């Protein structure tokens, strides 16, 4: 997923026909990669539109296209992290049109900070069946609340 300025958020990416796309997996399955475009309209008629149950930080519609692995290059994984303060590190997984970022806690994050995020910012635990010590919490925050944004890029070779 991208920010409106073109910066990449946490995800997997590749180049196909001179254009960068998100890719479902960094390794081909049966000689094919699945490209993904989140939200909006399909790039053209060669894309299949999927509606899905709301996934945190992602639109509820996406478009996919399967392409031969030899047409794909520049496979890489991007991880964007930031901090809300000491012991409060987050993974940035999405963005909306209002300048908010979808973030999830990175463990170890003390339970009291997770509770603060739940109580003050309507974050949700990723599982209600586990103790809060064992689960991530996720929610939306204005971009200015997240400090020390760090982008890591890992290049992956095709198999």
Order of alpha helices (4+ residues) and beta strands (2+ residues): beta-beta-beta-beta-beta-beta-beta-beta-alpha-beta-beta-beta
